[in-house]
Amino acid sequence: MLIDRYTHPEMGKLWREGYEYDRWLEVELAVAEVMAERGELPAKALLEIREKAKVNPTRIAEIEKTVRHDLIAFLQAVVEEVGEAGKYLHLGLTSSDVKDTALSLVLRDSGELLLKDLADLRSALVKRALESKDVVMVGRTHGVHAEPLTFGLKLVLWIAEIDRQSERLQQAIESIRVGKISGAVGTYANVSPEIEEEVCEHLGLKPAYVSNQILQRDRHAHYVTTLALIGCTLEKMTTEFRNLQRTDILEVEEPFAKGQKGSSAMPHKRNPIISEQVAGMSRLLRGNALAAMENVALWHERDMTHSSVERVILPDSNILLDHMLRQMTWIINGLKIHADNMKSNLLKTYGFTSSQRVLLALVDKGCMREDAYSWVQQAAFKAWEEGKELRHVLLEIPEVMNYLTPEDLETLSDWSYHLKHTDDVFKRLGLIKA
């Protein structure tokens, strides 16, 4: 399990050391309840099991040293607490009936917590997007100035992606929200499908349509790869912030707490360390996703190669993403937006951001597109070399002025044209009224 500094109480509670024992007992008790209701287990024994069954991690560890099987150690320790009625526990079951069903409960609950984290992040993004809906900045492609947009529009792009990720996570939770009470190799030889159905309903799960010794690991791979994909979105966001926080750009800055230090050597430093942390952690999630996919192919009806892997990747992936989402929400809520620097950077390229508008205006006036492109490109290169406004250089090109007037060039330099449909994007997402 991850170190404590990345583990928040709500998620940590689900994956604490020994977390599986309580869930195993929950499954065993559910099976006993159903069997008693069906008359397959004495009601008196069920009462005794309910009253006395409890988890003793210390005793389980002691027994496991000898038996070298965690579920057997667990059962033996519980039966010691229950006494004679303990013989009715685990009737007709195999270890994975209990372990895999219990694991589904933990993954379901973890996924629900991550959905809440995503909703919190979305709310923070919506708030900041609305605040910066009209904050103009330069859009960049290949790291080079392209055309104007607003910072709010940049955030809206991420809101839509968070919505897609939430939908994917809901699908992954639904895929893993299954149980298996079908006995050894999944034949129901000693426990009926009806018991499986009733136990799963009792636990808030669905019965797997078919299983062998285990629940199939494509489900777990779906879940873990979804977490990794969400991590990719967070890395994408932090990569943008890290670039925009560079000293030579400085359009945004992540929060810097009172008393925080940026460098042991250079007192002036305010580094985007939380963004870097989130970006780095996304690499761990992707590595875990690969391990989860490797777990899908097992020998025959099952082997144990997936088990040791899951003891690491499942707690870590959930705890990691929970931390990353909380950190990302903190960044968004406290993000410094330097609107003046955004405008200043936009002006650095002498109005080049209107080049497409000029090109299209020339074509609209009857000019061949290749000719228009050549003239505007020639003017842009000259403007860059001489440090002049693009529209002023265009005035010096006779071919251009055969089609356009100085007033046209002035109008074509107006940024508002590029932003005239920004509100439409906000309306699509329901962020402002249509």
C-alpha positions as CSV (number, residue, x, y, z in Angstrom):
1,M,0.0,0.0,0.0
2,L,1.1,3.6,-0.7
3,I,2.8,5.7,2.0
4,D,0.6,7.7,4.3
5,R,1.4,11.0,2.7
6,Y,-0.7,10.1,-0.3
7,T,-3.5,8.3,1.5
8,H,-6.6,10.3,2.5
9,P,-8.9,8.9,5.3
10,E,-12.0,8.0,3.3
11,M,-10.1,6.0,0.7
12,G,-7.5,4.7,3.1
13,K,-10.3,3.3,5.3
14,L,-11.4,1.1,2.4
15,W,-7.8,-0.3,1.8
16,R,-6.4,-0.3,5.3
17,E,-4.2,-3.2,6.3
18,G,-6.4,-6.2,6.9
19,Y,-9.3,-4.5,5.0
20,E,-10.1,-7.8,3.3
21,Y,-11.0,-9.7,6.4
22,D,-14.1,-7.6,7.2
23,R,-15.3,-8.0,3.7
24,W,-14.6,-11.7,3.7
25,L,-16.7,-12.0,6.8
26,E,-19.5,-10.0,5.2
27,V,-19.6,-12.4,2.3
28,E,-19.5,-15.5,4.5
29,L,-22.3,-14.1,6.7
30,A,-24.4,-13.3,3.6
31,V,-24.0,-16.9,2.3
32,A,-25.0,-18.2,5.8
33,E,-28.0,-15.9,5.9
34,V,-29.3,-17.1,2.5
35,M,-28.6,-20.8,3.3
36,A,-30.6,-20.4,6.5
37,E,-33.5,-18.8,4.7
38,R,-33.5,-21.7,2.3
39,G,-33.4,-24.3,5.1
40,E,-29.9,-25.5,4.2
41,L,-28.4,-24.3,7.5
42,P,-30.0,-24.5,11.0
43,A,-31.5,-21.2,12.2
44,K,-29.9,-21.7,15.6
45,A,-26.5,-22.1,14.0
46,L,-27.0,-18.8,12.1
47,L,-27.9,-17.0,15.3
48,E,-24.7,-18.3,16.9
49,I,-22.6,-17.3,13.8
50,R,-24.1,-13.8,13.8
51,E,-23.4,-13.3,17.5
52,K,-19.9,-14.7,17.7
53,A,-18.2,-14.3,14.3
54,K,-15.5,-11.7,14.4
55,V,-12.2,-11.0,12.8
56,N,-8.9,-11.4,14.8
57,P,-6.1,-10.2,12.5
58,T,-3.4,-11.3,15.0
59,R,-4.8,-14.8,15.2
60,I,-5.2,-15.0,11.4
61,A,-1.5,-14.1,10.9
62,E,-0.5,-16.7,13.4
63,I,-2.4,-19.5,11.6
64,E,-1.3,-18.3,8.2
65,K,2.3,-18.9,9.2
66,T,1.5,-22.6,9.4
67,V,-1.2,-23.1,6.7
68,R,0.3,-20.6,4.2
69,H,-3.2,-19.9,2.9
70,D,-4.9,-16.6,3.9
71,L,-8.5,-17.6,3.4
72,I,-8.1,-20.9,5.3
73,A,-6.3,-19.0,8.1
74,F,-9.2,-16.5,8.2
75,L,-11.8,-19.3,8.4
76,Q,-10.0,-21.2,11.1
77,A,-9.7,-18.0,13.2
78,V,-13.4,-17.2,12.8
79,V,-14.5,-20.8,13.6
80,E,-12.4,-20.6,16.8
81,E,-14.5,-17.6,17.8
82,V,-17.9,-19.2,16.7
83,G,-17.4,-22.7,18.0
84,E,-19.5,-25.7,16.9
85,A,-21.7,-23.6,14.6
86,G,-18.7,-22.6,12.6
87,K,-18.9,-25.9,10.7
88,Y,-21.7,-24.3,8.7
89,L,-19.5,-21.5,7.3
90,H,-18.1,-21.8,3.8
91,L,-20.4,-24.7,2.8
92,G,-19.8,-25.6,-0.8
93,L,-17.6,-22.6,-1.5
94,T,-14.1,-22.1,-2.7
95,S,-11.7,-19.4,-1.6
96,S,-12.3,-17.2,-4.6
97,D,-16.0,-17.2,-4.1
98,V,-15.4,-15.2,-0.9
99,K,-12.2,-13.2,-1.9
100,D,-13.4,-12.1,-5.4
101,T,-16.9,-11.2,-4.2
102,A,-15.4,-9.2,-1.3
103,L,-12.9,-7.5,-3.6
104,S,-15.8,-6.4,-5.9
105,L,-17.4,-4.7,-2.8
106,V,-14.2,-2.7,-2.1
107,L,-13.7,-1.7,-5.8
108,R,-17.3,-0.7,-6.0
109,D,-17.0,1.5,-3.0
110,S,-13.6,2.9,-4.1
111,G,-15.1,3.8,-7.5
112,E,-18.0,5.6,-5.9
113,L,-15.6,7.7,-3.9
114,L,-13.6,8.5,-7.1
115,L,-16.8,9.6,-8.8
116,K,-17.3,12.0,-6.0
117,D,-13.7,13.3,-6.4
118,L,-14.4,13.8,-10.2
119,A,-17.6,15.7,-9.4
120,D,-15.7,18.0,-7.0
121,L,-13.0,18.6,-9.7
122,R,-15.7,19.4,-12.2
123,S,-17.4,21.9,-9.9
124,A,-14.1,23.7,-9.4
125,L,-13.5,23.8,-13.2
126,V,-17.0,25.1,-13.8
127,K,-16.5,27.9,-11.3
128,R,-13.1,29.0,-12.8
129,A,-14.3,28.6,-16.4
130,L,-17.2,31.0,-15.8
131,E,-14.9,33.5,-14.1
132,S,-12.5,33.4,-17.0
133,K,-15.0,33.1,-19.8
134,D,-13.9,36.4,-21.4
135,V,-10.2,36.3,-20.4
136,V,-8.5,36.5,-23.8
137,M,-5.2,34.6,-24.4
138,V,-3.3,33.2,-27.3
139,G,-4.0,29.7,-28.4
140,R,-0.9,27.7,-29.2
141,T,-0.3,24.8,-31.6
142,H,3.1,23.1,-31.6
143,G,4.0,25.6,-28.9
144,V,3.7,28.4,-31.4
145,H,1.1,31.2,-31.3
146,A,-2.0,30.3,-33.4
147,E,-5.2,32.3,-32.8
148,P,-6.9,33.9,-29.8
149,L,-9.2,32.0,-27.4
150,T,-10.2,32.5,-23.8
151,F,-8.9,30.8,-20.8
152,G,-12.4,29.8,-19.9
153,L,-12.7,27.9,-23.2
154,K,-9.5,26.0,-22.3
155,L,-11.2,24.9,-19.0
156,V,-14.4,24.0,-20.7
157,L,-12.5,21.5,-22.9
158,W,-11.4,19.8,-19.7
159,I,-14.9,19.8,-18.2
160,A,-16.2,17.9,-21.2
161,E,-13.3,15.4,-20.8
162,I,-14.0,15.0,-17.0
163,D,-17.6,14.2,-18.0
164,R,-16.4,11.5,-20.3
165,Q,-14.1,10.1,-17.7
166,S,-17.0,10.0,-15.1
167,E,-19.0,8.0,-17.6
168,R,-16.2,5.6,-18.2
169,L,-15.7,5.1,-14.5
170,Q,-19.4,4.5,-14.0
171,Q,-19.2,1.8,-16.7
172,A,-16.1,0.3,-15.0
173,I,-17.8,0.2,-11.6
174,E,-20.8,-1.5,-13.2
175,S,-18.4,-4.1,-14.8
176,I,-16.8,-4.9,-11.5
177,R,-20.0,-4.8,-9.4
178,V,-20.4,-8.6,-9.6
179,G,-20.1,-11.5,-7.3
180,K,-19.3,-15.2,-7.7
181,I,-20.7,-17.9,-5.4
182,S,-20.3,-20.9,-7.8
183,G,-17.8,-23.2,-6.0
184,A,-14.7,-24.8,-7.4
185,V,-14.1,-24.1,-11.1
186,G,-17.6,-22.5,-11.3
187,T,-19.8,-25.5,-11.8
188,Y,-22.2,-24.9,-8.8
189,A,-21.6,-28.6,-7.9
190,N,-22.0,-27.9,-4.2
191,V,-23.8,-24.5,-4.1
192,S,-26.7,-23.6,-6.3
193,P,-27.0,-20.6,-8.7
194,E,-30.0,-19.5,-6.7
195,I,-27.9,-19.1,-3.7
196,E,-25.4,-17.0,-5.7
197,E,-28.2,-14.8,-7.0
198,E,-29.6,-14.2,-3.5
199,V,-26.2,-13.6,-1.9
200,C,-25.3,-11.1,-4.6
201,E,-28.6,-9.3,-4.2
202,H,-28.0,-9.1,-0.4
203,L,-24.6,-7.5,-1.0
204,G,-25.7,-5.1,-3.7
205,L,-23.9,-6.9,-6.5
206,K,-24.9,-8.8,-9.6
207,P,-24.1,-12.5,-10.1
208,A,-21.5,-13.1,-12.9
209,Y,-23.3,-14.8,-15.8
210,V,-20.5,-17.4,-15.8
211,S,-17.3,-17.9,-13.9
212,N,-14.7,-20.5,-13.4
213,Q,-12.6,-20.6,-10.2
214,I,-12.5,-16.8,-10.2
215,L,-14.2,-13.6,-11.6
216,Q,-12.6,-13.0,-14.9
217,R,-9.8,-10.4,-14.8
218,D,-10.9,-8.4,-17.8
219,R,-13.3,-6.7,-15.3
220,H,-10.4,-5.6,-13.1
221,A,-8.3,-4.6,-16.1
222,H,-11.3,-2.4,-17.3
223,Y,-11.4,-0.8,-13.9
224,V,-7.7,-0.1,-13.5
225,T,-7.2,1.1,-17.1
226,T,-10.1,3.5,-16.5
227,L,-8.3,4.9,-13.5
228,A,-5.1,5.2,-15.6
229,L,-7.1,7.0,-18.3
230,I,-8.4,9.5,-15.8
231,G,-4.8,10.0,-14.7
232,C,-3.9,10.8,-18.3
233,T,-6.5,13.6,-18.2
234,L,-5.0,15.0,-15.0
235,E,-1.5,14.8,-16.5
236,K,-2.7,16.7,-19.6
237,M,-4.1,19.5,-17.4
238,T,-1.0,19.7,-15.2
239,T,1.3,19.7,-18.3
240,E,-0.6,22.8,-19.5
241,F,-0.3,24.5,-16.2
242,R,3.4,23.7,-15.9
243,N,4.0,25.2,-19.4
244,L,1.9,28.3,-18.7
245,Q,3.7,28.8,-15.4
246,R,7.1,29.0,-17.1
247,T,8.8,32.4,-16.3
248,D,8.8,33.5,-19.9
249,I,5.1,32.8,-20.2
250,L,3.6,33.2,-16.7
251,E,0.0,33.2,-17.6
252,V,-1.1,31.0,-14.6
253,E,0.5,29.9,-11.3
254,E,-0.6,27.0,-9.1
255,P,-1.3,28.1,-5.5
256,F,1.7,28.8,-3.3
257,A,0.9,28.5,0.4
258,K,2.0,31.0,3.1
259,G,5.4,29.8,4.4
260,Q,6.0,27.4,1.5
261,K,9.5,27.2,0.1
262,G,10.3,26.5,-3.6
263,S,14.0,25.8,-3.5
264,S,16.6,25.1,-0.8
265,A,19.1,27.2,-2.8
266,M,17.1,29.9,-4.5
267,P,14.6,31.8,-2.4
268,H,12.8,33.3,-5.3
269,K,11.5,30.0,-6.7
270,R,7.8,29.2,-6.8
271,N,7.7,25.9,-8.6
272,P,4.6,24.0,-9.8
273,I,5.4,21.0,-7.6
274,I,1.8,19.8,-7.2
275,S,1.3,19.7,-10.9
276,E,4.6,17.8,-11.2
277,Q,3.5,15.4,-8.5
278,V,0.2,14.7,-10.3
279,A,2.0,14.2,-13.7
280,G,4.5,11.8,-12.1
281,M,1.8,9.8,-10.4
282,S,0.0,9.3,-13.7
283,R,3.0,7.2,-14.8
284,L,2.4,4.9,-11.9
285,L,-1.3,4.5,-12.9
286,R,-0.3,3.6,-16.4
287,G,2.2,1.0,-15.2
288,N,-0.5,-0.5,-12.9
289,A,-2.9,-0.6,-15.9
290,L,-0.4,-2.7,-17.8
291,A,0.0,-5.1,-14.9
292,A,-3.8,-5.4,-14.7
293,M,-4.0,-6.4,-18.4
294,E,-1.2,-8.9,-17.8
295,N,-3.5,-10.5,-15.2
296,V,-6.3,-11.3,-17.7
297,A,-4.6,-14.5,-19.2
298,L,-4.4,-17.2,-16.5
299,W,-3.8,-20.9,-16.7
300,H,-6.9,-23.0,-17.3
301,E,-9.6,-22.3,-14.7
302,R,-7.2,-20.1,-12.7
303,D,-3.7,-19.7,-11.3
304,M,-2.3,-17.4,-8.7
305,T,-0.2,-15.1,-10.8
306,H,-2.7,-12.3,-10.6
307,S,-3.1,-12.4,-6.8
308,S,0.2,-10.9,-5.7
309,V,-0.1,-8.2,-8.4
310,E,-3.5,-7.1,-7.3
311,R,-2.4,-6.8,-3.7
312,V,-0.3,-3.9,-4.9
313,I,-2.0,-2.4,-7.9
314,L,-5.5,-2.2,-6.7
315,P,-5.0,-0.4,-3.4
316,D,-2.3,1.8,-4.9
317,S,-4.3,2.8,-8.0
318,N,-7.4,3.8,-6.1
319,I,-5.4,5.7,-3.4
320,L,-3.2,7.3,-6.0
321,L,-6.1,8.6,-8.1
322,D,-8.0,9.8,-5.1
323,H,-5.0,11.9,-4.1
324,M,-4.4,13.1,-7.6
325,L,-8.0,14.3,-8.0
326,R,-8.0,16.0,-4.6
327,Q,-4.7,17.8,-5.5
328,M,-6.0,18.8,-8.9
329,T,-9.1,20.3,-7.4
330,W,-6.9,22.2,-4.9
331,I,-4.9,23.6,-7.8
332,I,-8.0,24.7,-9.8
333,N,-9.6,26.3,-6.8
334,G,-6.5,28.4,-6.0
335,L,-5.1,28.9,-9.5
336,K,-3.7,32.4,-10.1
337,I,-4.8,33.6,-13.6
338,H,-2.6,36.4,-14.9
339,A,-4.9,38.0,-17.4
340,D,-2.5,40.9,-18.1
341,N,0.3,38.5,-19.0
342,M,-2.1,36.6,-21.3
343,K,-2.9,39.8,-23.2
344,S,0.8,40.9,-23.2
345,N,1.8,37.5,-24.7
346,L,-0.9,37.7,-27.3
347,L,0.5,41.0,-28.5
348,K,4.0,39.6,-28.8
349,T,3.4,38.3,-32.3
350,Y,2.4,41.5,-34.0
351,G,-1.2,40.5,-34.9
352,F,-0.2,37.3,-36.6
353,T,-3.2,35.7,-35.0
354,S,-5.4,37.4,-37.6
355,S,-3.5,35.8,-40.5
356,Q,-6.3,33.2,-41.3
357,R,-8.9,36.0,-41.3
358,V,-6.9,38.0,-43.8
359,L,-6.4,34.8,-46.0
360,L,-10.2,34.1,-45.9
361,A,-11.1,37.7,-46.7
362,L,-8.8,37.7,-49.7
363,V,-10.4,34.5,-51.0
364,D,-13.8,35.9,-50.3
365,K,-12.9,38.9,-52.5
366,G,-12.1,36.6,-55.4
367,C,-8.4,35.9,-54.9
368,M,-6.9,32.4,-55.5
369,R,-6.2,30.7,-52.2
370,E,-2.6,29.8,-52.9
371,D,-1.8,33.4,-53.9
372,A,-3.5,34.7,-50.8
373,Y,-1.6,32.3,-48.6
374,S,1.7,33.2,-50.2
375,W,1.1,37.0,-49.7
376,V,0.0,36.7,-46.1
377,Q,2.9,34.4,-45.2
378,Q,5.4,36.7,-46.9
379,A,4.0,39.6,-44.9
380,A,4.0,37.6,-41.6
381,F,7.7,36.6,-42.0
382,K,8.7,40.2,-42.8
383,A,6.7,41.6,-39.8
384,W,8.4,39.1,-37.5
385,E,11.9,40.0,-38.8
386,E,11.3,43.8,-38.6
387,G,9.1,43.8,-35.5
388,K,6.1,45.4,-37.2
389,E,2.4,44.8,-37.0
390,L,1.1,42.4,-39.6
391,R,-1.6,44.7,-40.9
392,H,1.0,47.5,-41.5
393,V,3.2,45.2,-43.6
394,L,0.1,44.0,-45.5
395,L,-0.5,47.6,-46.5
396,E,2.8,47.6,-48.3
397,I,1.8,44.6,-50.5
398,P,0.1,45.9,-53.7
399,E,-1.5,42.5,-54.5
400,V,-3.2,42.5,-51.1
401,M,-4.4,46.0,-51.4
402,N,-6.0,45.3,-54.8
403,Y,-8.5,43.3,-52.8
404,L,-8.6,44.9,-49.3
405,T,-8.8,48.4,-47.8
406,P,-6.9,49.6,-44.7
407,E,-10.3,49.6,-43.0
408,D,-10.7,46.0,-43.9
409,L,-7.3,45.1,-42.3
410,E,-8.2,47.1,-39.2
411,T,-11.5,45.1,-38.9
412,L,-9.8,41.8,-39.5
413,S,-7.5,42.4,-36.6
414,D,-10.3,42.5,-34.1
415,W,-10.0,39.6,-31.6
416,S,-13.7,39.5,-30.9
417,Y,-14.4,37.8,-34.2
418,H,-12.4,34.7,-33.0
419,L,-14.4,34.6,-29.8
420,K,-17.9,35.2,-31.1
421,H,-19.0,31.5,-30.6
422,T,-17.3,30.9,-27.2
423,D,-20.6,31.3,-25.4
424,D,-22.1,28.6,-27.6
425,V,-19.6,26.1,-26.2
426,F,-20.6,27.0,-22.6
427,K,-24.2,26.6,-23.6
428,R,-23.6,23.1,-25.0
429,L,-22.4,21.9,-21.6
430,G,-25.2,23.7,-19.8
431,L,-22.8,26.1,-18.0
432,I,-24.8,29.2,-19.1
433,K,-28.4,29.4,-20.3
434,A,-29.1,28.8,-24.0
